[in-house]
Structures are given as C-alpha cells and as structure tokens.
Amino acid sequence: MHLTSNRRVTYGIVVIAGLIATTCGSVVFLPSAASAVSRVRPAAVSSPEPVFLGTYPGIDTYEPVLEVGALEAAKALHVKLVWRVPETFDTAQQLNITEDALSLPNLRGLSVVAADPNSLEGVVREALAKGLGVSQLAGCSATSAAPVCYDSQPYALGTTAAMHMGQLMGGSGDVVIATGIPGNANDQGYINGARAYFTAHYPNIHIVQTLYNCDETDNTVACAESALSAHPNLKGYLGAGNETTIGAETVFPQAHVHPIVATEQNDPQTVAGIKAGSVSFTQVQPAVCQGYLMVLIPYEEVFDHLKPHVKYFNTGSIYVDKANVNNYNSLITPQCNQIIKFVNSHVMAKSA
C-alpha cells in the first residue's frame, strides 16, 4: 500500500474525520454498507482470507481517499485489501502492476480506476475469465469489459462548472483551463462538458488556452503563472484534475488578480482557498464512497452471487462554495449511504 508519506497519511486521517458520523457516543461509518455484512459471508468463513485488489493510475490527492474507503469496506466485509498504485501517473505501469497482481493467492475481486477507457480492457477480461468479481471506476464507456462502471460523470461535472462560472463571470470574459496529462479521458470529458456549455449558453465567454501537465505539485504554480502572463485580463481559471488549481490559490492573490477559480476536489488547500476567497467553488466527488464500492461490488458478485444489471451509474457530487464550505462534510456520509442503498436496490441483482 502507498501510505508512505506524511502528507498522504495526514490527509487520509482528515478525510475519515470528516466522513464519520457520531451517534449516541458511538462511531458509525457508512451504516447502510456496514449493515450489508449481516447478510453475507460470516467473518468466520475466511480461511484463507479472501483478497480484493484495487489499482489506480498514479499518486495524487484523490487516490488516498479512495483507499480509505476501500479499506473501510474490506474491514466491514472481513476481507483483505491489496492496493497498487504507480509512483507517477502512468496507465501503462498501472496495467503492469494489475496484471502482476492477478497471481495473488486467493484473489477474489478486482476494481480498477481507469484514466483511459481502453488501457485496462485486456486485464479486466483476464480477471473475468478467472472468475473474479470486477468493477471499474472512471474511464467508463459503453463497450467496457467491466460488468459495471461508475463515476461522477465528468461531462456533467464540466457542464455544471461552466454554468456556475458563467454566472459568476457575468456572462463574458476569457477562461484558461488547467488540466493533467493529455489523453486522460476523465479530464477531457470534464473539459468537453464545460466547453459545450459555454458555447451553448455563454457565447461571450471564450476558452483562450488549455494548459496541460498542471495536475502535479511541481507544475501547478507554473501553470497559474503561465496563464496570468499570457492572459493578464483572464476572468476564469478552470481546473480539470486533482491538483490543477492549487497554484492558482496563491499565484492570483499575490498578483492582486481575482479571476473566478473553479475545481473538482476538496483537498485542504482548496478548502482553505474557498474560505479565503481565492477559490470560488469546487464540486466534491464522493471519493471515500467510490473506494468503498471498489470492494463492495466485486464482493457481492462473488459471495452474494449478484450481478450488475446496469452498465453505468453516476455517483454524483456536492457543490461547495463559501456559503457551505464549513458544513458540507455533514452531507457526505448521507450521500454515501444513499449511493450504497441505490447500488444494493437498483444496480446489483441475483444472477439468473
């Protein structure tokens, strides 16, 4: 597991604290999911211990939160989680580590987070041929080999971001988009959604530049500086990716420039930026709940003999700005419980 740096361990603890609800003095995490344990394989029937594998394309601020959720599911379901992530964002390396891990003893399930809809198709088919429970988070396509795929619908997130940006910008001005590596289908879906919404509803808003490789701690400041240098009058800075606006949260205030800054994560810097006014809003995806599903869905396929009867479902997001930044965490656990209830009532069904 990649819980090696102080940054990532601390962030995981912060997230768990924000997502745990305390009732009558007892700690309850995702009660709808935890209650499912009573109807599945008893903890005593766990010799040898079933193993469930999750892989992600590279370390970023989103990845450790997914792992937190996956670990909670593994604990609740009395199985072992193996979490594999390349040190740098690399879909080819993710494929390699996923293929290697298919030989793990007593492996019963696989969930992958896909940045490229096609990069993991072969290993997903191999896992299915081995009889593993399989699910896919992100990179969803109608032809995916995975029985079910889920995410927060990047295109919809992009359209929502553009809608709010357009209102806050007064319907006109230049926008720079900061994103990660070229070819990330999830980021591109977000950008496509924003572009389409601006075109249809705000013809006087113009995307004047798209900056790549901004989704890294070392580059995020340089991207914001580059945007400001090339477009000193920019009115909007839209981040498609996990760390793309972190630099903007310091670069623009220091330059006494205040464009509308929007992103799609809730890392500590972004939350602080919203409170300070340097970030206008974000859309928080239920990462810890998505991580929980990465174990729960394959588990139900294998041990409950359920199968997905929908190919895709949307896990949604929470809009966060200065008005609700201090209390949005209270919405996350109820949202997760609703997602898990939906999965168990509308997604998973008994095999024929």
ABEGO torsion letter per residue (X at the ends): XBBABAAAAAAAAAAAAAABBBBGGBBBBGAAAAAAAAABBBAABAOBBBBBBBBBAEBBAAAAAAAAAAAAAAAAAGBBBBBBBBABBBAAAAAAAAAAAAABBGBABBBBBBABAAAAAAAAAAAAAAGBBBBBBEGBBAABABABBBBAGAAAAAAAAAAAAAAAAGGBEBBBBBBBBBGBAAAAAAAAAAAAAAAAABAABBBABBBBGAABAAAAAAAAAAAAAABAABABBBBBEAAAAAAAAAAAAAAGBBBBBBBABABAAAAAAAAAGABABBBBBBAAAAAAAAAAAAAAAAAAGBBBABABBBAEBBBBBAAAAAAAAAAAAAAAAAAAAAAAAAABBBBX
